[in-house]
Amino acid sequence: MNKKSNIPPIYVPVLVILFLVGMLVLVIKTFGVDSLAGGSQIALLMTSMVCILLGTLVYKRTWDDFEQQIKEGIGGVGSAVIILLIIGALGGAWMVSGVVPTLIYYGLQIIHPSIFLVATCILCSLVSLVIGSSWTTIATVGVALIGIGQALGFSPELIAGAILSGAYFGDKMSPLSDTTVVAASSSETPLFEHIRYMMITTVPSMLITLVIFTIIGFVHPAVGNSSPEELITALHDRFVISPWLLLVPVFTAILIAKKLPPIVTLCLSTAVAILVAVFVQPDNLYEVAGEQNLFKGAMIALYGTTELASDNKLLVELIDTSGMAGMLHTVWLVLCAMTFGSCMKACGFVESMTNFCSKLITKRTSLVATTVTSGFFFNVTTADQYLSIILTSNLFKNVYKENGYESRLLSRSLEDGATVTSPLVPWSTCGMTHSTILGVSTFMYFPYCFFCYISPIMSIAIAALGYKIFRNGKKVNAKEATA
């Protein structure tokens, strides 16, 4: 039977997705914040089996159809998987070398009550941009800033809003971020091209956010004289702190500016950071190794857990990185999600949903708005930002191609819709984790996560204006938004 004439009706893929949602709800209810440790992956594979059964028994697809699609799907994210592993190694290298601690050390010293909120947002942005992880930023620097801010008289939900806004800006714009890599790779967009294009919507959103926090900071009746001296002292005692260490991120920025391949840039940056650790922070490597062996310490820092002692409990949590091993759950999730997406595609389910959406979308603005909204919808239904990015990409990739739009418009819309809205969903892995770590309910901090809901609005507004959007190789304008 001709596959093109055997496209399933729209309700079939919808039922499959509802089955996945039901499985994920059970997983999250059972495992909570540990749902990414295997439960979500199994749910994806079980739903993939449902697709295969429907495809073979009802829609006459062959196993070869599924196998070929899975090979193509997983092969398409091969480089992304390598990048994710190198990102894990770089995180460990930048930590034991003192690069990240130096950034935090100098950043904390600028905090003052009147500029606390905007400084918090900026500091979290910088740390998240450097390490490529909003979760790590929130779980370390964010925890410190919650305590400092409350001592200064700020409400915890307001502080949480500033922390999350900054952390997700940095996560979104960092070439070290796994969500950024997944969004770029799933939409077939070069990583740095994706990041540069995101600046058009992300930078204005962040500037508006900073203005809001600046105004609140100056009108807020903050009281108290608390300062981050304890953490600053602990950082100084634990690491060699020097502005010279900031040359490592500067070096990385230069490599990025020269548009070197991401894998090359990350490998070189990791190598430089490890050399810095060997010559500047050798005691850290000895402690990681458990013996006087620099080579062993460097290797463990790259692939495993770093456990450095400190009297400051918060600093111990900050120092603790997981190297390449810490990225394995994400890699596992990506592979299972690509398997699910490939099975959906082999069955014709993606084509069915794409055809349905194509009939509803007749304008450029509505295309971007629907993409952004779908990202948030999948965050609500699947409770995971990685799944949201990949599912939305699979759903709209062909629609963008058929309408002549560049893949970077899709990749930007994915991040504007899926990545930044993930912490706003209480039952998502992001929402549960952040509310638990910061001790603030998702519903409480939601109104103050200005960046997280300004960004999607900005994405749609820029699409309406047509700024730097090209269709079939030609620049579009606002008048063509109805085309």
Backbone torsions as a table, in degrees:
resi	resn	phi	psi	omega
1	MET	NA	140.9	179.0
2	ASN	-69.0	123.1	-177.0
3	LYS	-62.9	-35.2	-177.6
4	LYS	-63.8	-29.6	-179.6
5	SER	-92.9	3.9	-178.2
6	ASN	-122.9	43.1	178.0
7	ILE	-78.2	126.2	-177.9
8	PRO	-62.4	149.4	174.6
9	PRO	-65.3	157.2	-171.3
10	ILE	-61.0	-29.9	-176.2
11	TYR	-67.7	-23.6	-178.5
12	VAL	-68.2	-53.6	176.7
13	PRO	-62.5	-30.5	177.3
14	VAL	-63.8	-42.6	178.2
15	LEU	-64.4	-37.3	178.3
16	VAL	-63.7	-44.0	179.4
17	ILE	-65.3	-38.5	177.2
18	LEU	-63.2	-36.6	175.4
19	PHE	-62.0	-43.7	177.8
20	LEU	-61.9	-43.7	179.3
21	VAL	-59.7	-44.1	178.9
22	GLY	-61.1	-42.1	178.0
23	MET	-62.5	-43.3	-178.4
24	LEU	-67.6	-35.0	176.8
25	VAL	-61.6	-44.3	178.5
26	LEU	-64.0	-41.2	179.8
27	VAL	-62.6	-47.5	-177.8
28	ILE	-66.7	-38.8	178.3
29	LYS	-64.6	-34.9	-177.2
30	THR	-82.4	-44.9	-172.1
31	PHE	-105.3	-13.8	178.8
32	GLY	60.8	-129.7	-176.5
33	VAL	-69.6	-11.0	178.2
34	ASP	-92.2	13.8	-175.9
35	SER	-65.0	-21.7	179.3
36	LEU	-84.2	-3.8	-177.1
37	ALA	-81.4	3.9	178.0
38	GLY	154.0	-34.7	-177.5
39	GLY	-60.5	-47.2	-179.6
40	SER	-63.9	-37.6	179.2
41	GLN	-64.1	-42.9	178.6
42	ILE	-64.1	-40.3	178.2
43	ALA	-59.5	-40.3	178.4
44	LEU	-65.1	-43.5	-179.5
45	LEU	-68.1	-37.0	177.4
46	MET	-65.2	-40.7	177.3
47	THR	-67.1	-34.4	175.1
48	SER	-61.0	-38.5	177.7
49	MET	-64.4	-37.8	176.8
50	VAL	-61.6	-42.9	177.9
51	CYS	-60.3	-45.1	-178.3
52	ILE	-63.5	-42.1	178.8
53	LEU	-63.3	-45.1	178.6
54	LEU	-64.7	-41.8	-177.9
55	GLY	-64.5	-43.1	-176.4
56	THR	-79.3	-39.1	-175.0
57	LEU	-85.6	-33.4	-174.7
58	VAL	-105.3	-43.2	-172.9
59	TYR	-107.1	13.2	170.6
60	LYS	56.5	33.0	172.8
61	ARG	-80.8	151.7	178.8
62	THR	-99.8	162.8	177.2
63	TRP	-60.7	-34.1	178.0
64	ASP	-60.0	-35.8	177.9
65	ASP	-61.3	-45.4	-178.9
66	PHE	-68.8	-44.7	-177.4
67	GLU	-61.3	-41.5	179.9
68	GLN	-65.6	-43.0	179.4
69	GLN	-65.2	-40.0	179.4
70	ILE	-64.9	-42.0	177.7
71	LYS	-59.8	-44.8	-179.6
72	GLU	-66.8	-41.2	-178.3
73	GLY	-64.7	-49.4	-179.6
74	ILE	-70.4	-37.3	177.1
75	GLY	-62.2	-32.5	-179.3
76	GLY	-68.6	-21.6	179.3
77	VAL	-107.9	13.4	-179.5
78	GLY	-57.0	-48.0	-179.9
79	SER	-67.2	-33.3	178.9
80	ALA	-64.2	-37.6	178.5
81	VAL	-63.8	-43.0	177.8
82	ILE	-62.8	-41.9	178.8
83	ILE	-61.7	-42.5	179.6
84	LEU	-60.1	-42.5	179.8
85	LEU	-65.5	-41.4	179.0
86	ILE	-66.3	-35.7	177.0
87	ILE	-59.8	-41.3	177.0
88	GLY	-60.8	-42.6	179.1
89	ALA	-65.3	-42.1	-179.5
90	LEU	-63.4	-38.3	178.5
91	GLY	-59.1	-43.1	177.7
92	GLY	-66.7	-40.0	-178.9
93	ALA	-65.9	-43.3	-179.3
94	TRP	-68.7	-25.8	-180.0
95	MET	-78.3	-52.4	-176.5
96	VAL	-69.3	-22.1	178.5
97	SER	-79.6	-13.0	179.0
98	GLY	90.3	5.6	-178.9
99	VAL	-65.9	-54.4	179.7
100	VAL	-64.1	-45.8	176.2
101	PRO	-56.7	-36.3	178.4
102	THR	-65.9	-41.6	177.9
103	LEU	-61.3	-43.4	179.5
104	ILE	-67.6	-40.4	-178.2
105	TYR	-58.0	-50.6	-178.8
106	TYR	-74.0	-32.6	-179.7
107	GLY	-66.5	-39.9	-178.6
108	LEU	-65.9	-25.5	-175.8
109	GLN	-75.5	-10.8	179.8
110	ILE	-92.5	-3.0	-174.8
111	ILE	-72.0	130.4	177.1
112	HIS	-141.7	147.2	-175.8
113	PRO	-48.2	-45.4	-175.4
114	SER	-69.2	-25.9	179.8
115	ILE	-114.6	16.6	-174.3
116	PHE	-59.5	-48.6	-175.7
117	LEU	-64.5	-46.6	-179.7
118	VAL	-68.5	-35.2	177.3
119	ALA	-67.2	-39.0	176.3
120	THR	-59.7	-46.8	-179.9
121	CYS	-61.6	-44.7	-179.0
122	ILE	-67.3	-44.5	-179.0
123	LEU	-61.4	-45.5	178.6
124	CYS	-65.0	-34.0	176.8
125	SER	-62.8	-46.5	-177.2
126	LEU	-66.0	-45.3	-179.1
127	VAL	-64.5	-44.9	-180.0
128	SER	-65.6	-36.5	177.9
129	LEU	-64.8	-39.2	-177.4
130	VAL	-72.6	-44.9	-175.1
131	ILE	-95.7	-12.8	176.4
132	GLY	72.1	23.9	-178.0
133	SER	-141.8	113.2	176.1
134	SER	-69.0	-36.6	-179.1
135	TRP	-62.0	-46.9	-179.9
136	THR	-64.4	-41.6	179.2
137	THR	-60.5	-46.9	-177.9
138	ILE	-67.1	-39.7	-176.7
139	ALA	-74.7	-14.7	-177.9
140	THR	-115.4	-78.7	179.7
141	VAL	-61.0	-38.7	-179.1
142	GLY	-59.9	-42.4	179.1
143	VAL	-61.9	-41.6	178.6
144	ALA	-63.2	-43.5	-176.6
145	LEU	-69.4	-30.7	175.6
146	ILE	-60.6	-47.1	-179.9
147	GLY	-65.0	-44.0	-179.7
148	ILE	-63.6	-45.5	-177.7
149	GLY	-63.5	-40.5	178.8
150	GLN	-65.4	-36.8	176.9
151	ALA	-65.3	-28.7	179.1
152	LEU	-83.8	-5.9	176.3
153	GLY	101.6	8.6	178.8
154	PHE	-89.3	146.2	178.8
155	SER	-71.6	145.6	-177.5
156	PRO	-61.2	-34.9	-179.4
157	GLU	-68.3	-33.9	177.3
158	LEU	-68.8	-42.3	177.8
159	ILE	-63.4	-43.9	179.5
160	ALA	-59.8	-38.9	178.2
161	GLY	-61.7	-41.3	178.6
162	ALA	-67.8	-41.0	179.9
163	ILE	-63.0	-49.2	-177.2
164	LEU	-66.9	-38.9	178.6
165	SER	-60.2	-47.0	179.6
166	GLY	-67.9	-43.3	-176.9
167	ALA	-63.6	-39.4	-178.5
168	TYR	-79.1	-24.6	171.1
169	PHE	-64.6	-49.3	-179.4
170	GLY	-63.9	-42.3	179.4
171	ASP	-61.3	-41.6	-177.5
172	LYS	-67.7	-34.9	-173.8
173	MET	-96.7	-5.9	-176.0
174	SER	-85.1	132.1	174.5
175	PRO	-69.9	-8.8	179.0
176	LEU	-91.3	-6.0	-175.7
177	SER	-79.6	134.6	179.1
178	ASP	-67.8	-35.9	178.4
179	THR	-66.3	-37.4	178.0
180	THR	-64.8	-43.2	179.0
181	VAL	-64.9	-43.2	-179.1
182	VAL	-65.0	-42.6	179.2
183	ALA	-62.2	-43.1	-179.9
184	ALA	-67.4	-46.0	-175.8
185	SER	-71.1	-39.3	-178.2
186	SER	-68.2	-25.1	178.1
187	SER	-99.5	2.5	178.6
188	GLU	62.5	44.4	178.8
189	THR	-115.2	131.7	175.6
190	PRO	-54.9	137.2	-171.3
191	LEU	-55.0	-52.9	-175.0
192	PHE	-72.6	-28.8	173.7
193	GLU	-65.0	-40.4	176.9
194	HIS	-60.6	-45.3	-178.5
195	ILE	-66.1	-44.3	179.7
196	ARG	-61.8	-39.2	-178.6
197	TYR	-71.0	-31.9	178.0
198	MET	-65.0	-25.6	-178.1
199	MET	-59.6	-27.5	-178.2
200	ILE	-62.2	-36.8	178.8
201	THR	-100.4	-31.8	-172.5
202	THR	-77.0	-42.9	-178.5
203	VAL	-63.0	-48.5	176.6
204	PRO	-59.4	-38.2	179.1
205	SER	-62.1	-41.2	-179.7
206	MET	-70.5	-38.2	179.1
207	LEU	-62.5	-42.4	177.0
208	ILE	-62.7	-42.2	178.5
209	THR	-60.3	-44.3	-179.8
210	LEU	-65.1	-37.8	177.6
211	VAL	-62.8	-43.8	179.8
212	ILE	-61.9	-46.8	-179.4
213	PHE	-67.9	-31.8	177.2
214	THR	-65.5	-44.9	178.7
215	ILE	-62.6	-46.6	179.7
216	ILE	-61.0	-40.7	-178.8
217	GLY	-61.7	-38.1	-177.8
218	PHE	-80.1	-26.0	-180.0
219	VAL	-96.0	-11.4	-178.3
220	HIS	-74.3	132.0	179.1
221	PRO	-79.0	65.6	-179.0
222	ALA	-69.0	141.3	178.4
223	VAL	-132.0	156.0	177.0
224	GLY	111.7	163.3	-178.3
225	ASN	-126.1	24.2	-178.6
226	SER	-66.8	148.0	178.3
227	SER	-141.1	161.6	-178.3
228	PRO	-83.9	30.0	-174.6
229	GLU	-59.7	-36.8	-177.0
230	GLU	-63.1	-45.2	179.6
231	LEU	-70.0	-38.3	178.4
232	ILE	-60.6	-44.4	179.4
233	THR	-64.3	-42.2	179.8
234	ALA	-63.4	-39.6	177.4
235	LEU	-63.3	-43.3	-178.8
236	HIS	-65.8	-37.6	-179.7
237	ASP	-73.8	-31.9	-174.8
238	ARG	-84.3	-35.7	-174.7
239	PHE	-123.4	158.7	166.2
240	VAL	-79.8	111.3	-178.4
241	ILE	-99.4	125.3	-179.1
242	SER	-154.7	140.7	176.6
243	PRO	-62.0	-20.5	178.1
244	TRP	-62.8	-27.2	179.2
245	LEU	-66.1	-21.5	179.2
246	LEU	-70.7	-8.6	176.0
247	LEU	-66.6	-24.3	179.2
248	VAL	-64.9	-53.0	175.7
249	PRO	-64.0	-31.5	176.5
250	VAL	-63.6	-43.7	177.5
251	PHE	-59.6	-42.3	179.0
252	THR	-63.7	-41.4	178.9
253	ALA	-62.0	-38.4	178.5
254	ILE	-64.0	-43.0	178.5
255	LEU	-62.0	-40.5	178.5
256	ILE	-64.5	-43.1	-180.0
257	ALA	-62.6	-31.5	178.8
258	LYS	-80.1	0.6	175.5
259	LYS	59.5	37.6	174.1
260	LEU	-70.3	155.4	177.4
261	PRO	-55.6	142.0	-177.6
262	PRO	-52.8	-42.9	-178.3
263	ILE	-62.6	-41.0	178.6
264	VAL	-64.4	-46.6	-179.6
265	THR	-59.5	-47.5	-177.6
266	LEU	-66.8	-40.0	179.5
267	CYS	-64.6	-44.1	179.8
268	LEU	-65.2	-42.1	179.0
269	SER	-63.9	-40.6	178.0
270	THR	-64.1	-43.6	-179.5
271	ALA	-62.1	-43.6	179.2
272	VAL	-63.5	-42.8	-179.3
273	ALA	-63.5	-40.0	178.9
274	ILE	-66.6	-38.8	176.4
275	LEU	-62.5	-40.0	176.5
276	VAL	-62.0	-42.1	179.0
277	ALA	-61.9	-39.5	-179.2
278	VAL	-63.7	-42.6	-174.5
279	PHE	-92.5	-26.7	-175.1
280	VAL	-105.4	-36.8	-176.1
281	GLN	-124.7	50.4	-176.5
282	PRO	-61.7	-32.2	-179.8
283	ASP	-60.8	-34.1	177.7
284	ASN	-63.0	-42.3	-179.5
285	LEU	-69.1	-37.3	175.7
286	TYR	-60.5	-41.9	-177.9
287	GLU	-68.3	-39.2	177.5
288	VAL	-63.3	-41.7	-179.0
289	ALA	-73.3	-27.2	-176.9
290	GLY	81.2	9.1	178.9
291	GLU	-162.3	172.9	-179.3
292	GLN	-78.9	69.5	-177.4
293	ASN	-141.6	99.3	-176.8
294	LEU	-64.0	-40.1	-178.9
295	PHE	-61.9	-45.7	179.9
296	LYS	-63.5	-42.7	179.6
297	GLY	-62.8	-42.0	179.4
298	ALA	-64.7	-41.9	-179.4
299	MET	-65.0	-44.0	-180.0
300	ILE	-64.4	-39.8	178.9
301	ALA	-60.4	-32.5	-178.7
302	LEU	-79.5	-37.0	-174.3
303	TYR	-112.4	-15.6	-173.1
304	GLY	-129.2	-155.8	-174.8
305	THR	-90.6	135.7	174.6
306	THR	-101.2	124.0	179.4
307	GLU	-123.6	99.4	-179.7
308	LEU	-111.4	136.8	-175.7
309	ALA	-79.6	148.0	174.7
310	SER	-164.0	149.6	177.0
311	ASP	-74.0	-16.2	-179.2
312	ASN	-93.1	113.0	-176.0
313	LYS	-61.0	-39.4	179.7
314	LEU	-63.3	-40.3	-179.7
315	LEU	-65.9	-35.5	177.8
316	VAL	-60.8	-42.6	178.2
317	GLU	-66.5	-37.1	179.2
318	LEU	-65.1	-42.1	-176.9
319	ILE	-71.0	-29.2	-173.5
320	ASP	-68.8	108.6	175.0
321	THR	-118.9	165.8	-174.8
322	SER	-119.1	3.3	177.2
323	GLY	55.8	-149.9	180.0
324	MET	-60.7	-37.1	-178.2
325	ALA	-59.5	-32.6	-179.5
326	GLY	-68.8	-15.3	-179.8
327	MET	-93.9	-5.3	-172.7
328	LEU	-65.8	-35.3	177.5
329	HIS	-63.9	-40.1	177.9
330	THR	-66.0	-43.3	178.2
331	VAL	-60.8	-44.6	179.2
332	TRP	-59.7	-44.3	-179.7
333	LEU	-64.6	-43.3	-179.8
334	VAL	-61.3	-44.5	-179.5
335	LEU	-63.2	-42.5	179.3
336	CYS	-68.9	-38.6	178.6
337	ALA	-65.8	-39.1	177.9
338	MET	-68.0	-33.8	175.7
339	THR	-64.0	-45.1	177.8
340	PHE	-61.6	-47.0	179.4
341	GLY	-61.5	-37.8	179.3
342	SER	-67.0	-40.2	178.3
343	CYS	-67.0	-38.9	175.9
344	MET	-61.0	-40.6	-179.4
345	LYS	-68.8	-43.1	-178.9
346	ALA	-62.5	-34.5	179.4
347	CYS	-74.2	-17.6	-174.6
348	GLY	91.4	6.0	-178.2
349	PHE	-67.9	-41.5	179.7
350	VAL	-64.1	-42.3	178.9
351	GLU	-63.0	-39.1	178.5
352	SER	-61.4	-46.3	-179.6
353	MET	-69.2	-36.9	178.9
354	THR	-64.6	-44.1	178.7
355	ASN	-61.6	-40.1	179.5
356	PHE	-63.8	-45.2	180.0
357	CYS	-67.1	-36.8	-178.8
358	SER	-61.4	-34.6	179.7
359	LYS	-70.1	-27.5	-178.2
360	LEU	-87.3	-24.4	-174.2
361	ILE	-100.8	117.2	179.3
362	THR	-123.1	-4.6	-176.3
363	LYS	-128.9	154.1	179.1
364	ARG	-62.3	-45.1	-178.4
365	THR	-63.0	-41.4	180.0
366	SER	-68.1	-30.6	177.4
367	LEU	-64.2	-49.9	179.2
368	VAL	-65.8	-42.5	-179.8
369	ALA	-61.9	-40.9	178.8
370	THR	-67.1	-37.8	177.2
371	THR	-63.4	-47.4	-179.9
372	VAL	-62.1	-45.3	-179.8
373	THR	-64.0	-38.1	178.8
374	SER	-64.3	-37.9	177.1
375	GLY	-59.0	-44.7	178.1
376	PHE	-68.2	-39.8	179.2
377	PHE	-59.1	-44.7	-179.8
378	PHE	-70.6	-27.9	172.9
379	ASN	-63.7	-40.2	179.6
380	VAL	-69.4	-41.6	-173.2
381	THR	-86.3	-35.5	-178.9
382	THR	-100.5	-14.5	176.2
383	ALA	62.8	25.4	179.1
384	ASP	-150.3	131.3	-175.4
385	GLN	-70.8	-32.5	179.0
386	TYR	-64.9	-45.9	177.5
387	LEU	-62.0	-39.9	-179.5
388	SER	-60.8	-45.0	180.0
389	ILE	-62.6	-49.2	-174.9
390	ILE	-69.2	-42.8	-180.0
391	LEU	-65.6	-42.6	178.7
392	THR	-65.2	-40.0	177.9
393	SER	-62.1	-46.5	179.1
394	ASN	-61.3	-35.0	-176.8
395	LEU	-72.1	-37.6	-171.2
396	PHE	-109.6	-6.1	-175.3
397	LYS	-55.3	-49.1	-178.9
398	ASN	-70.0	-31.2	178.6
399	VAL	-62.7	-43.6	178.9
400	TYR	-65.1	-41.8	-179.8
401	LYS	-63.8	-46.3	-177.7
402	GLU	-64.5	-29.6	179.2
403	ASN	-90.6	1.2	174.0
404	GLY	82.0	15.9	-179.5
405	TYR	-92.8	150.4	-178.9
406	GLU	-69.0	151.9	179.9
407	SER	-65.3	-26.3	-179.0
408	ARG	-66.8	-26.0	175.3
409	LEU	-67.6	-38.6	176.0
410	LEU	-66.4	-47.9	-176.8
411	SER	-61.5	-38.7	178.0
412	ARG	-66.1	-42.4	179.8
413	SER	-64.5	-33.6	177.3
414	LEU	-61.3	-46.6	-178.9
415	GLU	-69.9	-39.8	-179.5
416	ASP	-66.0	-27.1	-178.3
417	GLY	-99.9	-41.8	-173.3
418	ALA	-94.2	-49.2	-173.7
419	THR	-63.9	-52.7	-170.5
420	VAL	-78.3	-18.0	179.7
421	THR	-91.5	-7.6	-176.9
422	SER	-59.4	-37.9	-179.8
423	PRO	-75.1	-5.3	-178.9
424	LEU	-87.8	-8.7	-178.5
425	VAL	-97.2	112.7	-173.4
426	PRO	-57.6	-35.0	-176.0
427	TRP	-94.8	3.5	176.7
428	SER	-78.5	163.6	178.7
429	THR	-60.7	-38.2	179.3
430	CYS	-67.9	-49.5	-178.3
431	GLY	-59.8	-44.9	-179.9
432	MET	-65.0	-44.2	-177.2
433	THR	-64.8	-49.0	-175.8
434	HIS	-67.0	-41.1	-179.9
435	SER	-65.8	-35.1	178.1
436	THR	-68.9	-46.4	-177.9
437	ILE	-65.4	-45.0	-175.8
438	LEU	-85.6	-13.3	-179.8
439	GLY	71.0	28.2	-178.8
440	VAL	-130.5	128.2	179.2
441	SER	-60.2	143.7	177.5
442	THR	-57.9	-40.7	179.8
443	PHE	-65.2	-27.5	-179.7
444	MET	-77.8	-41.4	-177.7
445	TYR	-86.7	-14.5	-177.8
446	PHE	-48.4	-49.8	-175.4
447	PRO	-62.9	-20.6	-174.3
448	TYR	-101.7	0.1	175.8
449	CYS	-84.6	64.3	-171.3
450	PHE	-56.2	-44.2	-177.8
451	PHE	-61.4	-35.2	-173.6
452	CYS	-69.8	-22.8	175.3
453	TYR	-115.6	-10.3	171.1
454	ILE	-74.3	-36.7	-176.8
455	SER	-59.2	-48.6	176.9
456	PRO	-62.0	-38.9	178.7
457	ILE	-64.1	-41.6	179.2
458	MET	-63.0	-39.1	180.0
459	SER	-59.5	-44.6	180.0
460	ILE	-69.1	-38.8	-180.0
461	ALA	-64.1	-43.1	179.2
462	ILE	-65.3	-36.5	177.3
463	ALA	-63.9	-38.8	178.9
464	ALA	-65.5	-37.0	178.6
465	LEU	-75.2	-25.8	-179.9
466	GLY	76.3	19.0	-175.9
467	TYR	-67.3	120.8	179.6
468	LYS	53.0	36.7	174.3
469	ILE	-109.9	131.1	-177.0
470	PHE	-116.9	141.1	177.2
471	ARG	-128.5	121.8	-175.4
472	ASN	54.1	37.8	176.7
473	GLY	82.4	-1.5	-178.5
474	LYS	-114.3	142.0	-178.9
475	LYS	-70.4	137.0	179.3
476	VAL	-101.2	169.5	176.7
477	ASN	-136.4	179.6	-174.8
478	ALA	-61.2	-34.4	-178.4
479	LYS	-65.1	-25.5	-178.6
480	GLU	-85.7	3.4	-178.8
481	ALA	-62.7	-21.7	179.5
482	THR	-92.7	1.7	-177.0
483	ALA	-87.2	NA	NA
